[in-house]
Amino acid sequence: MKKRILIAVCAILLLSVLLGLLQALVVPKYRENPEGALTEEYYAQAGGHDVLFIGDCEVYESIVPAILWEEYGISSYVRGSGQQLVWQSYYLLEDSLRYEKPQAVVFNVLALKYGTPQSEAFNRMTIDGMKWSSSKVNSIRASMTEEESFVDYLFPLLRFHSRITDLSADDFRYIFDAPAVSQSGYLMQTGIAPMTEVQRPPRTLDETLPETAMDYLEKMRVLCEKNGVELILMKAPTNSWAYWWYDGWEEQIVDYAEEKQVSYYNFIPLCDEIGIDWTTDTYDEGVHLNVYGAEKLSKYFGNILVKDHAISDRRSDAELAARWNALLCSYYEQKKEKEGAEE
């Protein structure tokens, strides 16, 4: 009897290991679409940051933590992901506060235009990389489209098993570990695709931001207040209809910031002052900044963070400085390598 029980237990353990290996093999590795790797990468560097940036592609392609350190001694990280919805930002912030208490959290406001779940693919890019906690569970529940199932997030093998016939070399190479794709959450783009014509925004009948989105923004503010963290709002520069920022949305955020006494910086009208050149500082015709534009914005915003928000200069901290100097070297090495590949 005992022998049968032992055999059964061993069989269950073996099956569990095999299923675990299969799951690790078939889940996407996000080498061709690196945005999906950003969420998980945070945990390797969690802790010791004075500023966290949270939001969609406008933060992970606009803010360069390496430059903030080099210029101002600001220790920061970008917890960004593709089409990161505001409730996902809230739960990522909640998750981050388990690891550290920054002086400030900067949230990019573009995602406030969404009030309902949008896309399983983008949900996966943001949520799958989170460590399991109540924050991840609540983010899944808030984000699922009608076609999605919670159990597929709990057991990704159920969702991705069909990839078994379409595996690539990367799936085997990075089954257990993969090199970082970002620089402290910043996803570098060195290409140049200039904006060639003035963009015209699409028409919209309603310029009111969804109530659900604004409710989560308020939850984010309250969460920051409870943890002694300053919430700062920003709108990254863009010059494209794809991410057009309507006057009605701007007015609503300005009113909210004034009512709640939260600082808000819209960098779109400040592009000339920042030095953004849409013929050289964008890789996709004005939709997003490339590394040259992102460095300019980071220097400009860093000065604001130091002067107006008293963010600490940590370069005198020997241990932290050693860590950041290594990250700074990695940043410039990647920049040189990418620039070489563009030639």
Secondary structure, DSSP 8 states (H G I E B T S, - for coil): -HHHHHHHHHHHHHHHHHHHHHHHHHS---SSSGGGGHHHHGGGT-S--SEEEEESHHHHTT--HHHHHHHH---EEEEE-TT--HHHHHHHHHHHTTT---SEEEEEGGGGG--S---HHHHHHHHTTS-SSHHHHHHHHHH--TT--HHHHHSHHHHHGGGGGS--HHHHHTSS-----SBTTB----------S-------S-----HHHHHHHHHHHHHHHHTT-EEEEEE----SGGG---HHHHHHHHHHHHHHT-EEEE-STTHHHHT--TTTSBSSTTSSB-HHHHHHHHHHHHHHHHHHH-----TT-HHHHHHHHHHHHHHHHHHHHHHHHH-
